Amino acid sequence: MTEPETAPAQAPEHEPRPDDAQAPERHTDLAAAARVLDEPGGLPAALEAILMVADTPVATTQLATVLARPEPEIEEALAELVTGYQEQHRGFVLREQGGGWRYYSNPTFAPVVDAFVLDGQTARLTQASLETLAVIAYRQPVSRGRIAAIRGVNVDGVVRTLLSRGLIEEAGQDPDGGANLYQTTSYFLERLGLRSLDDLPPLAPYLPEIEDLDGSPETSTIAADLEEPT
């Protein structure tokens, strides 16, 4: 007697694997952001908090997304902040520039800002400031991220110092990532006694040499990073 054929066991559609991640999805907590708006100050205060920590202008659409509010409501709150600062004669202003909103010092108080900046001119630049200034001079326009990659350290504080000394200035934004770009100023050329950036000396002769295994010298990596075209 022929025994009935047994159907082969069907493999499960998906075998659980040990490396299957069970971690929760990472996302912006819009509910928490919405609850914060019930705090004293509400939406205007929330906008101030965001813009105070922003390194680059923040678009209205991004603010609306983060705060889960319609764009017209965001625009109205921003307009109220602008008007309020003007009426209070604050030392800063809120402007829409470069595709987004950002705080700037009030032009009315430019003389005192200049006095503060010039007062810092008497102090000598640190080694870190000089190295960062060299990177900007030879690679401009260049972003903070690129400067940090070349130097191997965070350069936020040093860049702020060079900006306050008037040796560098913002030079637009990176079209790919949107990061601020920096370049040297005419004051930088004046302090170094240069007519233009073309008068900058070749960098390689001033950098240490690295010996190859066969004994021949080669230019250090940092020299290549600084001298290659942007």
C-alpha positions, 0 to 999 in steps of 0.5 A, spaced: 500 500 500 502 506 497 503 511 503 500 518 502 505 523 500 507 528 505 507 535 503 514 539 504 514 543 510 514 551 508 519 555 510 517 561 514 517 567 510 522 571 515 526 568 519 528 572 525 535 574 526 539 576 532 541 582 529 534 584 527 534 591 530 528 592 535 530 599 537 524 604 536 524 609 530 528 616 531 523 621 529 522 628 532 517 629 538 512 633 535 507 632 541 513 634 546 514 641 541 507 642 541 506 642 549 512 647 550 508 652 546 503 652 552 509 655 557 509 662 558 511 666 552 508 661 547 510 661 540 514 667 540 519 665 546 519 658 542 522 661 536 527 665 540 529 659 543 530 656 536 533 662 533 538 663 538 542 657 537 542 657 530 548 657 526 545 659 519 538 663 517 532 658 519 527 658 513 520 659 515 518 652 513 523 649 517 520 653 523 513 651 522 515 643 521 519 643 528 513 647 532 507 643 528 504 650 526 502 653 520 506 657 516 502 663 516 502 663 524 509 662 524 510 668 520 505 672 524 509 671 530 516 673 527 513 679 525 511 681 532 518 679 534 521 684 529 516 689 531 517 688 538 524 689 538 524 695 534 519 698 539 524 696 545 530 699 542 534 692 543 541 691 541 539 686 536 534 685 530 531 679 527 531 679 520 530 675 514 536 674 510 539 668 506 533 664 505 531 664 513 531 668 519 537 670 524 539 675 529 544 680 528 546 686 532 542 693 531 546 697 526 544 703 531 549 700 536 555 699 531 560 704 534 560 700 541 560 694 537 566 697 533 569 699 540 569 692 543 572 689 537 578 694 536 579 693 544 580 686 542 585 688 537 591 689 542 591 682 544 596 677 540 593 671 536 593 664 539 597 659 536 590 656 534 588 662 531 594 663 527 593 656 524 586 657 523 587 663 519 592 660 515 587 655 513 582 660 511 587 664 507 589 658 503 583 655 502 578 660 502 572 660 501 571 655 506 566 652 511 568 651 519 567 643 518 572 643 512 577 647 517 576 643 523 577 637 518 584 640 516 586 642 523 583 636 527 579 640 532 573 644 533 574 651 531 568 654 533 571 659 538 577 660 534 572 662 528 568 667 532 575 670 535 577 671 528 570 674 526 571 679 532 578 681 530 575 683 523 580 678 520 575 674 516 568 675 514 562 670 512 562 669 504 556 666 503 553 659 504 556 652 501 551 650 495 551 643 497 550 643 505 548 650 506 554 651 511 557 658 512 563 659 508 569 664 510 574 668 507 579 673 509 578 681 509 581 687 506 584 688 514 587 681 514 591 684 507 593 690 511 595 687 517 600 682 513 602 688 508 599 684 502 596 687 496 592 681 494 591 674 496 596 672 490 602 675 494 601 670 499 607 666 500 607 658 497 606 654 503 610 648 502 617 651 504 614 653 511 611 646 513 615 640 516 617 634 511 616 627 512 621 622 510 618 616 505 621 609 506 626 610 501 628 617 504 625 622 499 622 628 502 614 629 501 610 634 502 605 633 508 598 632 508 596 638 511 600 642 505 596 638 500 589 640 503 591 647 504 594 648 497 589 644 493 584 648 489 577 649 492 
